[in-house]
Amino acid sequence: MSIKSILCLFSGERHDLNALGTAFTIRQEYRARLRILHIAAPPILAAETLGIGGYGFAAYGGGTAVEVLERDARELHDAALRLSREWAEKNGLGLEVEDIPPSAKGRDAVVFRTRIGSPAECLNAEGRTVDLIIAGFNNQADGDQETIRAGLYQTGRPLLLLPRTPGAVLSDTGFPDTVALAWDGSLSAGRAMRDALPFLLRAKDVYVLMAEEEGKYPAQGHQADVMGYLESHGIFPECLHIPQDGGVGRRLLEKSAGLGAGLLVMGAYGRGHVGEALLGGATRHVLQHSRMPLLLSH
């Protein structure tokens, strides 16, 4: 399997350079189309979110609140464009800047596009026509997960997430030597396994991590089916069982780190009220505590 179209979400912050670097590395491997998307929040909406409301046009620091927000948004946009152009030039590529949806571009084209709106609105329009979405993530308890939820639940595409820690391995290599694949028999886990094939095929070591639940899953025959599927693609993993006590998310991270994995693949769970996407407990724990790249599918 191959990756022919990539969407990279880039805020313009330097801590998101791991994601940008990874996108260019994978693009080079597959000569894929790469679109860099910068999402800018509407200033009025941001003012309401901050509780400024009608005070948005009152004096605030270096201007009105809305003027300050607009200036900050412009600075981030300009930084995102500048850094994207630098990375394109470093890879011997040009950068096409667009403000509206383009016609089809050649495979070697790198496109920079800006959209104004919420992550859900922007990814509804941008995320469903690519093979892979790459983004950075803030692995802190108070990290903003709106973009991650939108990517998972609005697009139907796999989401490759790069932590903010300096020099995340995929930024340089694109593909890790060791991959851990979480398996529990769910639809999300099945999609994640399929979506991860480009990474599994290039790994030297693949581990399938199965959560043990006494008297239930995993059944021996089901384990054999998972192994058989991967072997049919030329991947020969080792299957390991992990206990569920202490929380599945914590156990997955501990085992993956102990194996020296450079990527953890897992199905992402979601639940909530109608129209509201909430991350499940294991997914949320992994996002808040992982120090390694993640490939999530829903």
C-alpha positions in Angstrom: 0.0 0.0 0.0 1.2 3.5 -0.6 0.4 7.1 0.4 -0.3 9.4 -2.5 -1.9 12.4 -0.9 -1.0 14.0 2.4 -2.6 16.8 4.4 -0.3 18.5 7.0 -1.9 20.8 9.6 0.6 23.5 10.5 -0.1 26.2 13.0 3.1 28.2 12.4 4.4 27.4 15.8 7.9 25.9 15.9 6.8 23.0 18.1 4.7 21.8 15.1 7.8 21.5 12.9 8.0 17.8 13.8 4.7 17.3 11.9 5.9 19.5 9.0 9.2 17.6 8.7 7.5 14.2 8.8 5.1 15.3 6.1 8.0 16.2 3.8 9.8 13.0 4.5 6.9 10.8 3.8 6.0 12.9 0.7 9.5 12.2 -0.6 9.2 8.4 -0.1 6.0 8.2 -2.1 6.3 11.3 -4.3 2.9 12.1 -2.9 0.9 15.3 -3.2 1.4 17.4 -0.1 -1.0 20.1 1.0 -0.1 22.2 4.0 -3.2 23.6 5.8 -3.0 26.6 8.1 -6.3 27.1 10.1 -6.9 30.6 11.3 -9.6 31.3 13.8 -12.1 34.1 13.1 -11.2 36.9 15.4 -14.8 37.7 16.4 -15.4 34.1 17.2 -12.2 34.1 19.2 -13.3 37.2 21.1 -16.6 35.5 22.0 -14.7 32.4 23.1 -12.5 34.4 25.4 -15.5 36.0 26.9 -14.7 39.5 25.5 -18.0 39.7 23.7 -19.0 43.3 23.1 -15.7 44.4 24.6 -13.9 43.1 21.5 -13.7 46.6 20.1 -12.6 48.3 23.3 -8.9 49.3 23.9 -6.9 46.2 24.8 -3.1 46.3 25.0 -1.8 47.4 21.6 -5.3 48.0 20.2 -8.8 46.7 20.5 -9.1 43.0 21.5 -10.1 42.1 17.9 -7.2 44.0 16.5 -4.8 42.2 18.8 -6.3 38.8 17.9 -6.1 39.6 14.2 -2.5 40.7 14.5 -1.6 37.5 16.4 -3.4 35.4 13.8 -1.5 37.2 11.0 1.8 36.7 12.6 1.1 32.9 12.9 0.0 32.8 9.3 3.1 34.6 8.1 5.3 32.3 10.2 3.6 29.2 8.8 4.0 30.4 5.3 7.7 31.3 5.8 8.6 28.0 7.5 6.7 26.0 4.9 8.5 27.8 2.1 11.9 27.1 3.8 11.1 23.4 4.1 10.0 23.2 0.5 13.1 24.9 -0.7 15.3 22.6 1.5 13.6 19.7 -0.3 14.1 21.2 -3.7 10.4 22.0 -4.2 8.4 25.0 -5.0 5.5 26.2 -2.8 2.2 27.2 -4.4 0.1 29.5 -2.1 -3.6 29.3 -2.5 -6.5 30.9 -0.7 -9.3 28.9 -2.4 -9.7 25.2 -3.3 -7.4 24.4 -6.2 -7.8 22.3 -9.3 -5.8 19.0 -9.2 -2.0 19.6 -9.0 0.9 17.4 -10.0 2.3 14.9 -7.6 5.4 17.0 -6.9 3.4 20.1 -6.0 3.4 21.4 -2.5 0.5 23.6 -1.8 0.0 26.0 1.1 -3.6 26.8 1.9 -5.2 29.0 4.6 -8.7 28.5 5.8 -10.5 30.6 8.4 -12.9 28.7 10.7 -13.0 26.0 13.3 -11.0 22.8 12.9 -14.2 20.9 12.4 -15.4 23.2 9.6 -12.0 23.3 7.9 -11.3 19.5 8.1 -14.8 18.8 6.8 -13.7 20.5 3.6 -10.1 19.5 3.5 -9.6 16.1 5.2 -11.7 13.7 3.2 -9.7 13.7 0.0 -6.3 12.6 1.2 -4.7 9.3 2.3 -3.1 10.6 5.5 -3.5 13.6 7.9 -0.4 14.7 9.8 -0.5 17.0 12.8 1.3 17.9 16.0 -0.3 17.3 19.4 0.2 18.9 22.8 0.7 15.9 25.1 -0.5 17.7 28.2 -3.6 17.3 30.3 -4.8 20.7 29.3 -3.9 20.3 25.6 -6.3 21.4 22.9 -7.9 18.3 21.4 -10.4 20.0 19.2 -8.3 19.5 16.0 -7.6 15.8 16.9 -11.3 15.1 17.4 -12.2 16.8 14.2 -9.5 14.9 12.3 -10.7 11.6 13.7 -14.5 12.0 13.6 -15.0 14.3 10.6 -12.7 12.8 7.9 -12.6 9.0 8.0 -8.9 9.3 7.5 -5.9 8.1 9.6 -4.3 10.7 11.8 -0.5 10.6 12.3 0.3 12.7 15.4 3.7 14.0 16.3 4.5 15.1 19.8 6.0 18.5 20.6 9.2 16.9 22.1 12.2 18.0 20.1 13.4 15.7 17.4 10.5 13.2 17.3 11.9 10.3 15.4 9.6 10.4 12.4 10.6 14.0 11.6 13.9 12.7 10.3 13.1 9.2 9.1 9.4 9.2 8.2 9.2 5.5 9.2 10.1 3.9 12.5 12.1 0.8 12.9 9.8 -0.6 15.6 6.0 -0.3 15.6 3.5 -1.4 18.3 0.0 -2.1 17.2 -2.8 -2.2 19.8 -5.5 -4.8 19.0 -8.8 -5.4 20.7 -10.9 -6.7 17.8 -12.9 -3.5 17.4 -13.8 -1.8 14.1 -11.5 1.1 14.9 -8.6 -1.3 15.6 -9.2 -3.0 12.3 -9.1 0.3 10.4 -6.0 1.3 12.2 -4.2 -1.9 11.3 -5.1 -1.5 7.6 -4.2 2.2 7.6 -0.8 1.5 9.3 0.3 -1.0 6.5 2.7 1.6 4.9 4.5 1.9 8.3 4.3 -1.7 9.3 5.8 -2.8 6.0 8.9 -0.7 6.6 9.4 -1.6 10.2 12.1 -4.1 11.3 10.0 -5.1 14.3 6.3 -5.2 14.7 4.5 -6.1 17.9 0.8 -6.7 18.3 -0.3 -5.8 21.8 -3.5 -7.6 22.9 -5.3 -6.6 26.1 -6.1 -9.6 28.2 -9.6 -9.8 29.7 -10.2 -13.1 31.5 -12.8 -15.3 30.0 -13.4 -12.9 27.1 -10.9 -11.4 24.6 -8.6 -12.3 22.9 -9.6 -15.7 21.7 -6.9 -17.8 20.3 -8.5 -18.1 16.8 -9.0 -14.3 16.6 -5.3 -13.8 17.4 -4.4 -16.2 14.6 -6.6 -14.2 12.2 -4.8 -11.0 13.0 -1.4 -12.6 12.6 -2.5 -14.2 9.3 -3.7 -10.9 7.9 -0.4 -9.2 8.6 1.6 -12.2 7.3 -0.4 -12.0 4.1 1.1 -8.6 3.6 4.6 -9.8 4.3 4.6 -8.6 7.9 5.7 -11.1 10.6 4.9 -9.6 14.0 5.3 -10.9 17.5 2.1 -11.0 19.6 2.2 -9.9 23.2 -0.5 -9.9 25.8 -0.9 -7.0 28.2 -3.0 -6.9 31.3 -5.9 -4.4 31.7 -5.3 -3.6 35.3 -4.2 0.0 35.8 -5.9 1.1 32.6 -5.4 0.0 29.0 -3.9 3.4 27.9 -1.3 3.3 30.5 -0.4 -0.3 29.8 -0.1 0.3 26.1 2.3 3.2 26.6 4.4 1.3 29.1 4.7 -1.7 26.9 5.4 0.3 23.7 8.1 2.3 25.5 9.7 -0.9 26.9 9.9 -2.3 23.3 11.5 0.8 22.0 8.6 1.5 19.6 8.9 4.6 17.5 5.1 4.6 16.7 2.0 3.3 18.5 -0.9 2.4 16.2 -4.4 2.2 17.8 -8.1 2.5 17.1 -9.5 5.7 18.6 -12.7 5.5 20.5 -15.4 8.2 20.7 -18.6 8.6 22.5 -20.8 11.4 23.7 -24.2 13.0 23.1 -25.7 13.4 19.6 -23.5 15.8 17.6 -20.7 15.8 20.2 -17.5 13.8 19.7 -15.7 12.8 22.9 -12.4 10.9 23.1 -12.7 7.6 25.0 -10.6 6.9 28.1 -7.8 4.9 26.6 -7.4 7.3 23.7 -7.4 10.3 25.9 -4.8 8.8 28.3 -2.5 8.0 25.4 -2.8 11.5 23.9 -2.1 13.1 27.3 0.9 11.0 28.2 2.5 9.7 25.0 6.0 10.8 24.2 6.1 8.9 20.9 4.3 9.4 17.6 0.8 8.0 17.3 -1.3 6.7 14.3 -5.0 6.8 15.2 -8.0 5.7 13.1 -11.7 5.8 14.0 
